[in-house]
Amino acid sequence: MRFSIVSFCLVLFLFLGSASFAYAGFVYSVVDDAAGNMLYGFSADDATGELTLLSGFPIATGFNGGGNTNLEHIAFDPVNKFLYVANRGSSNISVYSVDQATGALTPAPFSPIASVASQRTLKVHPSGSPLIVGADSFASFVITPTSATPAPGSPYALPTGVSPAASALSPDGTYYYAGGNSGNFFAGYTINASTGEMTAIAGNPFDSGASNPVPVDVDSTGRLWVFGSRQAVVRAYTLASGVPTAVTGSPFAYGETGFASVAKVHPNGNFLILPNRTRAYAVSAAIGGSGAATTLTTVSGSPFGTSGSTSLAAAYNTAGTYLYVVNAGSRNITKFVVDTSTGVLSGATVLPANTMGTAGSNSGIVYVPYAAASAPISIGGRILKANGSAVAYARVTIDGPNGFTASTLSNSLGYYSFENVLSNRSYTITVQSKLAAFSPASLTLSGNVIDFDITETAPAGFSGSRR
């Protein structure tokens, strides 16, 4: 049996072997302690959401916390597979490579990164670079698999009236917003992914009209969500070239007053669920409408108790079926089951108090999805015309994560092959030939494949670049 790509981009998943097991993601949280930061890692069962402390944890970062309560001292980069941990008291950032098959961490060769004073929030660009730090100034670092280098002009002075407690990046990484520690203003910048440079958006900084505006997320439709915890409201903004404009109904009532906390819009885009750091609960609200007509309405039964102390940050699993809330005061985690159609939270289970030590306070939480370990494999097949005849000497190129690319020519019988390609990664194969036109083929493989044929996609009578 041969695999063939005909007239569309086929996504192929091959799972070889008979072994079966329960897939699990991983949850990490750092405890900020002036006597030494500690990093905790848990496996998160995909079937139940329950957490189990990973072997070898906790890990001492080897550096000190600031003795403060912070929201975003930990961030995960899914491109380079780095976990970043801020050591506020030491003004640096520990960096770990994550084994997404086991959850194990290995210090990166360039760890720690010398950073800026009073770090409060870490964000990673969707491309894996830059890493942006919000503190008493903004810092940006260009990241490669082996290095971290300050971007031109970094660090950048804070705009007047801005002090970041948390930050938000647009899904494409173009816009960055930060604020919430003090003052009425939040900052906005465009991000150059190549150089890491931060450039103020026109009108920066932006007056929210009330104290401590916390940017928590920019959703897939381009709306900026800002938590006004001190006023028990959420503000929503549309963005035009990064400039925020409040939607018609903003601000929206949201729980009770409290100190700043963070989480993101639900993965399906329909709900905003945030913990309340003062009240030991989480508020869930349904997002409706679009653009200036956006609405935000508290769901039935909200708020939902965490049974923890100082509930300040939360993270979803990939499917959005579980929400993990970290309780900084009781140093434990509350797991909720999320009804993805209604936004209602249920099935709360809470790790015992002081699961993560008896000193310091948790300063952020991240979820890292499971990914099978990689091994070198071979991919090959034939390049064919619609009538089944071979296309000789076509240029065949395979592209994958972290900038991986390789190219070869099909032989006189149309055969091509690539060796030492890593398994369990997503790749795209493109074919160029003067004899036929081909659509890109996307695939994810767990073992060798020698018959991945790619067939021309041009309709009859095609007269493009053939000669």
LINLINVEN-V961306 format. One line per field, one symbol per residue. ss: DSSP state (H for helix, E for strand, - for the rest). phi: phi as a letter, one per 30 degrees, with the letter a starting at -180 (. if undefined). burial: # if it has 24 or more other ideal C-beta (glycine too) atoms within 12 Angstrom, else .. Layout:
BEGIN
ss=???
phi=???
burial=???
END
This chain:
BEGIN
ss=--EEE-----EEEE---------EEEEEEEEE-----EEEEEEEE-----EEE-----EE-----------E-EEEE----EEEEEEHHH-EEEEEEE------EEE-----EE------EEEE------EEEE--EEEEEEEE--EEEE-----EE-----EEEEEEE-----EEEEEEEE--EEEEEEE------EEE-----EE------EEEEE----EEEEEEHHH-EEEEEEEE--EEEE-----EE--------E--E-----EEEEEE----EEEEEEEE--HHH-EEEE-----EE-----EEEEEE-----EEEEEE----EEEEEEE------EEEEEE----------EEEEEEEE-------EEEEEEEEE-----E----EEEEE-HHH-EEEEE-----EEEEEEEE---EEEEEEE--------EEEEE---E--EEEE------------
phi=.ccbcbiadcccccccjcdbaddbcbbbbccdbddkdbccbbdbdddcidcbeddjcdcddibcdciccbcbcbaccdddicccbdcddchbbdbbdcdddbidcbeddcddcdbcdhdbbcbceedjadccccadbcbbbdcbebabbedeiddcdddeicbdcabbcdecidbbbaljdaiccbcbbcccddcidcbddejedcddjadhdcdcacddcjcccbdcddchbbccbdbbhiddbddedddceaicdaddabaceeedicbcbbdcdcchabccbdcbiahdcebbbddeiddcdchbchdbabbcdedidbbccccddchbbcccdcddccidcahdbbdeeiecjcbibdbkabccddbddcbdbcbalbcbdddjddcdhddcbcbbdhidaabacdddcidbabchdddhbcbbccbbadcacbddccabbcadbcbddbcecddeiebdcdb
burial=..###....#.#...........##########..#########....######..#####.####.###############################.#..###.##.#######.###########################...#.##..###.##..#########..#########.###########..######..#####.##########.###################..#.#.##..###.##..##############################......######..#################.#####################..####.####...###..#############.#..#.########...##..#.###.###...#.#.#...#####..#############.####..######..#..######..........
END
